[in-house]
Amino acid sequence: MTNDVKHKSIIHLDMDAFYPAVEVLDNPSLKGKPVIVGGTTGRGVVSSASYEARKFGVHSAQPMAKAMRQCRHGIFLPVRMSRYQEVSGQVFEIFYRFTPLVEPLSIDEAFLDVTESIRLFGHPVAIAKKIKETVRKETGLTVSAGVAPSKFVAKIASDMDKPDGLTVVPPDKVREFLDPLPIGKMWGVGKVTKEALAQLNIHTFRDLSRISVAVLEKKFGKYGLKMHDFSIGIDERDVAIHQEAKSIGHEETFSEDILNIDLAKKELLALAGKVARRLRREGVKGKTITLKVKYSNFVLITRSITLNKFTNDGTIIYTTACGLLDNTEAGKKPVRLLGISLSQLSIRGAEKQLSLFNEDVSNNKRKKLNITLDSLQDRFGENIVRPGTLIDE
């Protein structure tokens, strides 16, 4: 008697150098050139780099100044998030044609559970090929895919043959695929954990799988158990759909440190407006407001407060953030970065129902004003209407 175990069929899809690829799509003359997208100020960082730029050692999260030194002939472009979101929407619409079980990880990657799609679209590998073909045909972009029985293995697989790759790991080949891989390929294994594992003479997945679970748990706690499971391909997580954002925020790294408290509050006004607009665009409100301050010595501190009511109003967010700023050393120490975020978000649409009968006249006027401002900024850009404080003399 045999036991037939039904395995999941998971596809991890990852757009290839997404931001630069969209820039090339909009400007074909950039094709084949080292395109680098990110903050263009002296303290900006690289958001994404084309494969031509990566040959020079340029990578995401790298200081832009260093990228400019390493790739002197690079084409450096600012982030155009609204355009990337537009193209991302087109790509994800294609994903949803093949399964409703889509878990977005970011603007350019997602997990798809196609276990129940096989009867409609064929073998998981055929589905992955069809998705890749459709994305290329309808958007002009390429996507790399990993097909495996779990999310963990599928994500590693999608990165094995970039760009425009397709790596398949059948259920009976998982250990064969994982065993020789360097331990740095495992989620959550950064520099510190990698060094700690090296002290145990663990350098590959095979090495990790052979270590006692008790030893790993003693050394790394619960994550030691998780690492052991991953090393032998065990990952029971389902593809999670309908994930709501846990927080919405915006931050700014300044080209020059801010020394003046009034200037810092002026920057908070701009940040509060951007965060409020994002909240309204997402159709949610938040109760917990968090201020992030990074000083010139790179020390990062946060201050938070939870309001009595949900809000997506820029004025409320701004005045609250200013109160939090007064509880920092801004004005005494140079400030390199400021950020505002809202968490404890309302369920999309629920807050609208709750507030129908308890909004006063002033709140209604402010709400109408925000709707008008959002409409103007959507049509003519964020700078069409700004508080007078933010207009330079």
Beta strands, then each sheet from edge to edge (+ up, - down):
strand 1: 10-15
strand 2: 35-38
strand 3: 46-49
strand 4: 75-77
strand 5: 102-106
strand 6: 109-113
strand 7: 143-148
strand 8: 166-168
strand 9: 247-258
strand 10: 286-295
strand 11: 300-311
strand 12: 335-345
sheet 1: 5+ 6- 1+ 7- 8-
sheet 2: 3+ 2- 4-
sheet 3: 9+ 12- 10+ 11-
end
